[in-house]
Amino acid sequence: MFGHFWGIAETLHKIESKAFRSISLGTVIEEGLKAMVNKIDAHSAFFSPKSYQNTVEMAAGQFPGIGVSIISKETDADSLLVVDAIRGGPADIGGIKSGDAIIKVDGVRIRGLTSDEVIAKLKGPMDTTVQVTVIRDKKPLKFTLTRKLIPDRSAYAYHIAEHETLYIALKSFSEKTPDHMKTFLQQSESKNCRCIILDMRKNPGGVIESAVKTAGLLLPHQSPVVSTQNNARVTVSHYETNGDPLYTGTIPVIVLIDNFTASAAEILTGCLQYHARTHNLPLFIIGMPSFGKGSVQEIIPLKNGCAIKLTTLLYALPDGQCIQALGITPDITVKPKTIPAHELKWIEDLYGKEVALANHITRAEVTGEPMPEKTLSDQSEKPKRSLEEEFIKALQSDSVIHAALTLGRVWHLGRATEPELCATHAGTLSFLKKTVVTDSFTATAL
C-alpha cells in the first residue's frame, strides 16, 4: 500500500514541477479522491468541503426545487434518470416526464458530478429559474423551470366506488407517509371497501423507518421487516413492526411494483410478500420485477472538511434474502400495456372509426336531421383538464390497475366458489393465475 502512496506523491510532484498548465494541487487531489471512491460501488461518493456543505444544508431544510424522483447515477455517468415527476411540481407542469435522462443543468454537463451534487444544482432559492436539458427518444430537449417549494405528496388515494376498491399510491417514503397511509386505511373501513390497491410503482424509496411504520399498519405487532448486515455478513440491526395494525386481513391487498420500485419500497414489498406467504394473508404482489437496491449508505465527515458517502451495510428481508442486484419478483407478472398519446391519436384519426373517413355519411344524414353549422365555438380548443382530472384519466387507462381490480374481484369469487383451494395463500395464488390472464401465452397451430 505504501508503494501506492509514494506513486501518488511522485505524480503530484511531477504535475507541480513540469505540467505546462498551472492547476491547484488541492483540486487535483479532490478530483482524484472523487474518482477513487466512486470505483468502490455505484452509490459511494466523495464530497469536497463545498459540495458536502451544500448537501448538509439541503438535507436539513426544505429547499425549493423542480420536483423529480431520480435513481442515483455513477459519478462518471453522462445522465441522471428521472423516475417520476411529482404531480403539480415545476417539472411536471413544465413537461418533464418519467424516463427522461437529465444530461445538463444550466448548460453544464453532469458527467463527473455525483447524484447529490446534481440534486443540489437543481435546488435553489424560491422562484429562481434553472435550465434542464434531457434526452428523450434520443433527442435533446431543454426546459426552463421555476423552482418552487415541493409539498409532501408522498401518498394519495382515490375511492373507486364501482369496484368497491381503495386505491393508494405511495410515491416515496417521507416522515409523513405512515400518517397518510393510516388515514387512507381508516377511510377504506368507512367506505366498506372490498379491495385495496397499493401502488408503489416508480417509488425510489426514502426513509427506512417510514417504510417500517407503514408495514406496521398492515402486519401484526413485532413482525420482522428487515435487518442489516455488514461486510462480514454479521447482522447489525433488526427492524420490526410496533403497534396494532389497521388491516385485518379480511379483504385482498394488491401491491403494484415495477422496475423503478427501489430501496425502502422494495423492502416493504418483500416484507409483505414474506408475511403473506408464511401467515396466509390475502396480499399479492403484481407487476414487474423491482429495481434491486438493497444497500445502506453512510455519510462520513473527514477532518479536512470533506466527506465520503460509503456503502457500509446490506438489507436482508425476514427470510434472510438480500435484495441487492436481485429485487423482488412479483407473484403475478403484469406488463403495462399503454399506447403513447401520439400513437393513439394517429390510430383514432386514420384507422379506427368511420367518422375519421373523409366525406363519410354523417349521423345527421342518417336520422334526417338538419346538418349542424360549424360555429366559432366548435372550432375552438376544448378547455384543458386540471392536473387532478389528468391524473384520474391516466388511472382509468392504466392496464396494471385494471388487472389489479380484476384480481380483487376474482379473489372474492374464489373464496365463494372454491373455498378449499383458496384457504391458503398458495392455493389462492394458483386460482388467481389460472382464472385471470395477465401474461403472455403460447399457441399451437391446428
C-alpha positions as CSV (number, residue, x, y, z in Angstrom):
1,M,0.0,0.0,0.0
2,F,2.8,2.4,0.9
3,G,4.2,1.9,-2.6
4,H,1.0,3.5,-4.0
5,F,1.4,6.5,-1.7
6,W,4.9,7.1,-3.0
7,G,3.5,6.9,-6.5
8,I,0.8,9.4,-5.7
9,A,3.4,11.8,-4.1
10,E,5.7,11.5,-7.1
11,T,2.8,12.1,-9.5
12,L,1.8,15.3,-7.7
13,H,5.4,16.5,-7.6
14,K,5.7,16.0,-11.4
15,I,2.5,17.8,-12.0
16,E,3.6,20.7,-9.8
17,S,7.1,21.0,-11.4
18,K,6.6,20.0,-15.0
19,A,3.0,20.5,-16.1
20,F,2.6,23.3,-18.6
21,R,-0.8,24.3,-17.2
22,S,-0.9,25.5,-13.6
23,I,-3.5,23.9,-11.5
24,S,-4.3,23.8,-7.8
25,L,-3.0,20.5,-6.4
26,G,-5.9,20.6,-3.9
27,T,-8.3,20.4,-6.9
28,V,-6.3,17.6,-8.4
29,I,-6.4,15.6,-5.2
30,E,-10.1,16.2,-4.6
31,E,-11.0,15.1,-8.2
32,G,-8.7,12.1,-7.8
33,L,-10.4,11.1,-4.5
34,K,-13.8,11.5,-6.1
35,A,-12.8,9.1,-8.9
36,M,-11.3,6.7,-6.4
37,V,-14.3,6.5,-4.1
38,N,-16.7,6.2,-7.0
39,K,-14.9,3.0,-8.0
40,I,-16.0,1.2,-4.8
41,D,-19.6,0.9,-5.9
42,A,-22.4,2.7,-7.7
43,H,-23.6,4.6,-4.6
44,S,-20.3,5.6,-2.9
45,A,-19.1,9.1,-3.5
46,F,-16.6,11.8,-2.3
47,F,-17.6,15.3,-1.3
48,S,-15.4,18.3,-1.4
49,P,-16.0,20.8,1.5
50,K,-18.3,22.9,-0.6
51,S,-20.4,20.0,-2.0
52,Y,-20.6,18.4,1.4
53,Q,-21.8,21.7,3.0
54,N,-24.4,22.1,0.2
55,T,-25.6,18.5,0.8
56,V,-25.9,19.1,4.6
57,E,-27.9,22.3,4.1
58,M,-30.2,20.7,1.6
59,A,-30.9,17.7,3.8
60,A,-31.5,19.9,6.9
61,G,-34.2,22.1,5.4
62,Q,-36.9,22.2,2.8
63,F,-35.4,23.9,-0.2
64,P,-37.2,24.8,-3.4
65,G,-36.6,22.5,-6.4
66,I,-38.2,21.2,-9.5
67,G,-40.0,18.1,-8.1
68,V,-38.5,15.0,-9.6
69,S,-37.7,11.5,-8.3
70,I,-34.4,10.1,-9.5
71,I,-32.3,6.9,-9.5
72,S,-28.7,7.6,-8.4
73,K,-26.0,7.5,-11.0
74,E,-22.3,6.7,-11.0
75,T,-20.2,9.9,-11.0
76,D,-18.8,9.3,-14.5
77,A,-22.2,8.5,-16.0
78,D,-23.5,11.0,-18.6
79,S,-27.1,11.3,-17.3
80,L,-29.4,11.1,-14.3
81,L,-32.6,9.2,-14.9
82,V,-36.0,10.8,-13.9
83,V,-38.1,8.1,-12.3
84,D,-41.1,10.3,-11.9
85,A,-42.2,14.0,-11.9
86,I,-44.1,15.0,-8.8
87,R,-47.6,15.8,-9.7
88,G,-48.2,19.5,-9.9
89,G,-44.5,20.4,-9.4
90,P,-42.4,22.6,-11.8
91,A,-41.0,19.6,-13.7
92,D,-44.5,18.0,-14.2
93,I,-46.1,21.3,-15.3
94,G,-43.1,22.2,-17.4
95,G,-43.2,18.9,-19.4
96,I,-40.5,16.6,-17.9
97,K,-41.6,13.0,-18.0
98,S,-40.7,9.7,-16.4
99,G,-37.9,8.1,-18.4
100,D,-36.2,11.4,-19.3
101,A,-32.4,11.4,-18.8
102,I,-31.0,14.7,-17.4
103,I,-27.7,15.5,-19.1
104,K,-27.2,19.2,-18.3
105,V,-28.2,21.7,-15.6
106,D,-27.9,25.3,-16.6
107,G,-25.9,24.3,-19.6
108,V,-23.3,22.4,-17.7
109,R,-22.9,18.6,-18.3
110,I,-23.4,16.5,-15.2
111,R,-20.8,13.9,-16.1
112,G,-18.3,13.9,-13.2
113,L,-20.9,15.0,-10.7
114,T,-22.4,12.8,-8.0
115,S,-26.2,12.4,-7.8
116,D,-26.2,14.6,-4.7
117,E,-24.3,17.4,-6.5
118,V,-26.8,17.3,-9.4
119,I,-29.7,17.5,-6.9
120,A,-28.0,20.4,-5.2
121,K,-27.8,22.2,-8.6
122,L,-31.5,21.6,-9.3
123,K,-32.5,23.1,-5.9
124,G,-32.0,26.8,-5.1
125,P,-33.8,29.9,-3.9
126,M,-37.5,30.3,-4.3
127,D,-38.8,31.5,-7.8
128,T,-35.4,31.3,-9.4
129,T,-35.1,29.5,-12.7
130,V,-33.0,26.5,-13.7
131,Q,-32.5,25.2,-17.2
132,V,-32.6,21.4,-17.5
133,T,-31.6,19.5,-20.7
134,V,-32.8,16.0,-21.0
135,I,-32.6,13.2,-23.6
136,R,-36.0,11.8,-24.7
137,D,-36.3,9.4,-27.6
138,K,-32.7,10.1,-28.5
139,K,-33.4,13.8,-28.8
140,P,-32.2,16.6,-26.5
141,L,-34.9,18.8,-25.0
142,K,-34.4,22.0,-23.0
143,F,-36.8,23.1,-20.2
144,T,-36.6,26.3,-18.2
145,L,-38.2,25.6,-14.8
146,T,-39.0,27.9,-11.9
147,R,-38.0,26.4,-8.5
148,K,-40.9,26.1,-6.0
149,L,-41.3,24.5,-2.6
150,I,-42.4,21.0,-3.3
151,P,-45.3,19.9,-1.0
152,D,-45.2,16.4,0.6
153,R,-47.1,14.3,-2.0
154,S,-45.6,11.0,-0.9
155,A,-49.0,9.5,-0.7
156,Y,-52.5,10.0,-2.1
157,A,-55.6,7.9,-2.5
158,Y,-58.8,7.5,-4.5
159,H,-62.0,5.6,-3.9
160,I,-63.1,3.6,-7.0
161,A,-66.7,3.2,-6.0
162,E,-68.0,1.0,-8.8
163,H,-65.4,-1.6,-7.8
164,E,-65.6,-1.1,-4.1
165,T,-61.8,-0.5,-4.0
166,L,-59.5,1.9,-2.3
167,Y,-56.5,2.9,-4.5
168,I,-53.4,4.1,-2.6
169,A,-50.3,5.4,-4.3
170,L,-47.1,5.7,-2.3
171,K,-44.6,7.7,-4.4
172,S,-41.8,7.8,-1.8
173,F,-41.3,7.3,2.0
174,S,-41.2,10.5,3.9
175,E,-41.8,11.0,7.6
176,K,-45.4,11.8,6.9
177,T,-46.1,8.7,4.7
178,P,-47.3,6.4,7.6
179,D,-49.8,9.1,8.8
180,H,-51.2,9.4,5.3
181,M,-51.5,5.6,5.0
182,K,-53.2,5.4,8.4
183,T,-55.8,7.9,7.3
184,F,-56.4,6.1,4.0
185,L,-56.9,2.7,5.7
186,Q,-59.4,4.3,8.1
187,Q,-61.3,5.7,5.2
188,S,-61.4,2.3,3.5
189,E,-63.3,0.9,6.5
190,S,-65.8,3.7,6.5
191,K,-66.5,3.2,2.8
192,N,-66.8,-0.6,3.2
193,C,-64.1,-1.3,0.6
194,R,-63.7,-4.9,-0.6
195,C,-60.2,-4.5,-2.0
196,I,-57.1,-2.3,-1.5
197,I,-54.7,-1.5,-4.3
198,L,-51.3,-0.3,-3.0
199,D,-49.3,1.2,-5.9
200,M,-45.6,1.5,-5.3
201,R,-44.5,1.8,-8.9
202,K,-41.9,4.4,-9.6
203,N,-41.3,4.7,-5.8
204,P,-37.5,5.1,-5.4
205,G,-37.6,4.6,-1.6
206,G,-36.8,7.1,1.1
207,V,-36.7,6.9,4.9
208,I,-36.5,3.3,6.0
209,E,-38.2,4.0,9.4
210,S,-41.2,5.3,7.4
211,A,-41.4,2.0,5.5
212,V,-41.2,0.1,8.7
213,K,-44.0,2.1,10.3
214,T,-46.1,1.6,7.1
215,A,-45.6,-2.1,7.4
216,G,-46.9,-1.9,11.0
217,L,-50.3,-0.7,9.7
218,L,-50.6,-3.9,7.6
219,L,-48.8,-6.6,9.7
220,P,-49.2,-7.9,13.3
221,H,-47.2,-6.4,16.2
222,Q,-43.5,-7.3,16.2
223,S,-43.5,-8.7,12.7
224,P,-39.9,-8.7,11.3
225,V,-39.5,-6.2,8.4
226,V,-35.8,-6.1,7.6
227,S,-32.3,-6.4,9.0
228,T,-28.9,-5.0,8.1
229,Q,-25.7,-6.9,7.6
230,N,-22.1,-5.7,7.5
231,N,-19.3,-6.9,5.2
232,A,-18.6,-9.8,7.5
233,R,-22.2,-10.9,7.0
234,V,-22.9,-10.2,10.7
235,T,-26.4,-8.8,11.5
236,V,-26.1,-5.2,12.8
237,S,-29.7,-4.2,13.3
238,H,-33.2,-5.5,13.2
239,Y,-36.4,-3.6,12.3
240,E,-39.8,-4.9,13.2
241,T,-43.4,-3.5,13.4
242,N,-44.7,-1.8,16.5
243,G,-48.3,-1.5,17.5
244,D,-51.5,-3.0,16.3
245,P,-52.3,-2.9,12.5
246,L,-55.4,-1.3,10.9
247,Y,-55.5,-4.0,8.2
248,T,-57.4,-7.1,9.5
249,G,-56.7,-9.5,6.6
250,T,-60.3,-9.9,5.5
251,I,-60.0,-8.2,2.1
252,P,-57.3,-8.6,-0.6
253,V,-54.4,-6.1,-0.9
254,I,-52.9,-6.0,-4.4
255,V,-49.5,-4.4,-4.4
256,L,-48.2,-2.9,-7.7
257,I,-44.4,-2.7,-8.4
258,D,-42.2,-2.1,-11.4
259,N,-38.6,-1.8,-12.3
260,F,-38.4,1.6,-10.7
261,T,-39.6,0.4,-7.3
262,A,-36.5,0.6,-5.2
263,S,-34.8,0.6,-1.8
264,A,-37.4,1.2,1.0
265,A,-40.3,0.4,-1.3
266,E,-38.7,-2.9,-2.2
267,I,-38.2,-3.6,1.5
268,L,-41.8,-3.0,2.3
269,T,-42.9,-5.1,-0.8
270,G,-40.6,-8.0,0.1
271,C,-41.6,-7.9,3.8
272,L,-45.3,-8.0,2.8
273,Q,-44.7,-10.8,0.3
274,Y,-42.9,-12.9,3.0
275,H,-45.6,-12.5,5.6
276,A,-48.4,-13.1,3.1
277,R,-46.9,-16.5,2.3
278,T,-45.9,-17.5,5.8
279,H,-49.0,-16.2,7.6
280,N,-51.6,-16.8,4.9
281,L,-52.6,-13.2,4.3
282,P,-54.5,-12.2,1.2
283,L,-51.7,-10.0,0.0
284,F,-50.5,-10.3,-3.6
285,I,-47.6,-8.6,-5.5
286,I,-48.2,-7.9,-9.2
287,G,-46.4,-6.0,-11.9
288,M,-42.7,-6.2,-13.0
289,P,-39.5,-7.2,-11.0
290,S,-38.2,-4.4,-8.9
291,F,-35.0,-2.4,-9.2
292,G,-32.8,-4.3,-6.7
293,K,-31.2,-1.7,-4.4
294,G,-30.6,-3.3,-1.1
295,S,-27.7,-1.3,0.3
296,V,-27.2,1.3,3.0
297,Q,-25.1,4.4,2.5
298,E,-23.4,6.3,5.4
299,I,-22.0,9.8,5.0
300,I,-18.8,10.1,7.0
301,P,-17.3,13.6,7.6
302,L,-13.5,13.9,7.3
303,K,-11.2,16.2,9.3
304,N,-10.3,18.4,6.3
305,G,-14.0,19.4,5.8
306,C,-14.6,16.8,3.1
307,A,-16.8,13.7,3.4
308,I,-17.4,10.3,1.9
309,K,-20.6,8.6,1.2
310,L,-19.9,4.9,1.7
311,T,-21.9,1.8,1.3
312,T,-21.5,0.1,4.7
313,L,-24.4,-2.3,5.0
314,L,-26.8,-4.5,3.0
315,Y,-30.5,-5.0,3.8
316,A,-31.9,-8.6,4.3
317,L,-35.6,-9.5,4.3
318,P,-37.2,-11.6,7.0
319,D,-36.3,-14.8,5.2
320,G,-32.6,-13.7,5.1
321,Q,-32.7,-12.9,1.4
322,C,-30.7,-9.8,0.3
323,I,-32.5,-7.9,-2.5
324,Q,-29.3,-6.2,-3.7
325,A,-29.0,-6.7,-7.5
326,L,-31.9,-9.1,-7.3
327,G,-35.0,-7.2,-6.5
328,I,-38.5,-8.5,-5.7
329,T,-40.2,-10.9,-8.1
330,P,-43.9,-10.3,-8.2
331,D,-46.4,-13.1,-7.5
332,I,-48.1,-12.4,-10.8
333,T,-46.3,-10.6,-13.7
334,V,-48.4,-7.9,-15.3
335,K,-46.7,-5.8,-18.0
336,P,-48.0,-2.3,-18.7
337,K,-49.9,-2.0,-22.0
338,T,-50.1,1.7,-22.6
339,I,-50.2,3.3,-26.1
340,P,-48.4,6.6,-26.4
341,A,-50.8,9.5,-26.8
342,H,-49.4,10.5,-30.3
343,E,-49.8,6.9,-31.5
344,L,-53.3,6.7,-30.1
345,K,-54.3,9.9,-31.8
346,W,-52.9,8.6,-35.1
347,I,-55.0,5.4,-34.7
348,E,-58.1,7.3,-33.9
349,D,-57.6,9.8,-36.8
350,L,-56.6,7.5,-39.6
351,Y,-57.8,4.0,-38.8
352,G,-60.3,3.1,-36.2
353,K,-63.6,4.9,-37.0
354,E,-66.0,5.6,-39.9
355,V,-66.2,9.2,-38.8
356,A,-62.5,9.6,-39.4
357,L,-63.0,9.0,-43.2
358,A,-63.3,12.0,-45.4
359,N,-66.8,12.7,-46.8
360,H,-68.4,10.0,-44.6
361,I,-72.2,9.9,-44.3
362,T,-72.9,11.6,-41.0
363,R,-75.4,10.7,-38.3
364,A,-77.4,13.8,-39.1
365,E,-77.9,12.5,-42.6
366,V,-78.9,9.1,-41.3
367,T,-81.5,10.5,-39.0
368,G,-82.7,13.1,-41.4
369,E,-81.8,15.9,-39.1
370,P,-80.5,19.2,-40.4
371,M,-76.8,19.5,-40.7
372,P,-75.4,21.5,-37.8
373,E,-73.4,24.6,-38.8
374,K,-69.9,24.9,-37.6
375,T,-69.6,27.8,-35.2
376,L,-66.6,29.6,-33.7
377,S,-67.0,27.6,-30.5
378,D,-66.9,24.3,-32.5
379,Q,-63.5,25.2,-33.8
380,S,-62.1,26.4,-30.6
381,E,-60.0,24.2,-28.3
382,K,-61.7,22.3,-25.6
383,P,-60.9,23.6,-22.0
384,K,-57.8,22.0,-20.6
385,R,-58.4,19.4,-17.8
386,S,-57.0,20.2,-14.4
387,L,-54.0,18.2,-13.1
388,E,-56.3,16.2,-10.9
389,E,-58.5,15.3,-13.9
390,E,-55.5,14.4,-16.0
391,F,-54.3,12.1,-13.3
392,I,-57.6,10.4,-12.9
393,K,-57.8,10.0,-16.7
394,A,-54.4,8.3,-16.6
395,L,-55.5,5.9,-13.8
396,Q,-58.6,4.9,-15.8
397,S,-56.4,3.9,-18.8
398,D,-53.7,2.1,-16.7
399,S,-53.8,-1.6,-17.7
400,V,-52.0,-2.7,-14.5
401,I,-54.6,-1.1,-12.3
402,H,-57.3,-2.8,-14.5
403,A,-55.6,-6.1,-13.8
404,A,-55.5,-5.3,-10.0
405,L,-59.2,-4.5,-10.0
406,T,-59.9,-7.8,-11.8
407,L,-57.8,-9.8,-9.3
408,G,-59.6,-8.2,-6.4
409,R,-62.9,-9.3,-7.7
410,V,-61.7,-12.8,-8.6
411,W,-60.3,-13.2,-5.1
412,H,-63.9,-12.8,-3.7
413,L,-65.1,-15.2,-6.4
414,G,-62.6,-17.8,-5.4
415,R,-63.5,-17.6,-1.8
416,A,-67.1,-18.3,-2.7
417,T,-66.7,-21.0,-5.4
418,E,-63.5,-22.8,-4.3
419,P,-63.1,-22.3,-0.6
420,E,-60.8,-25.3,0.0
421,L,-58.4,-24.2,-2.8
422,C,-58.4,-20.6,-1.6
423,A,-57.9,-21.5,2.1
424,T,-54.2,-20.9,1.7
425,H,-52.1,-18.1,0.1
426,A,-50.5,-20.6,-2.4
427,G,-53.9,-22.0,-3.4
428,T,-55.4,-18.6,-3.8
429,L,-52.5,-17.5,-6.0
430,S,-52.9,-20.6,-8.1
431,F,-56.6,-19.8,-8.6
432,L,-55.9,-16.2,-9.5
433,K,-53.2,-17.2,-12.1
434,K,-55.5,-19.8,-13.8
435,T,-58.5,-17.5,-13.8
436,V,-57.1,-14.2,-14.8
437,V,-54.8,-14.0,-17.9
438,T,-52.2,-11.3,-17.2
439,D,-49.1,-12.5,-19.1
440,S,-48.1,-13.9,-22.4
441,F,-49.1,-17.4,-23.5
442,T,-48.2,-19.9,-26.2
443,A,-50.4,-21.1,-29.0
444,T,-50.1,-24.2,-31.3
445,A,-51.4,-24.1,-34.9
446,L,-54.0,-26.7,-35.8
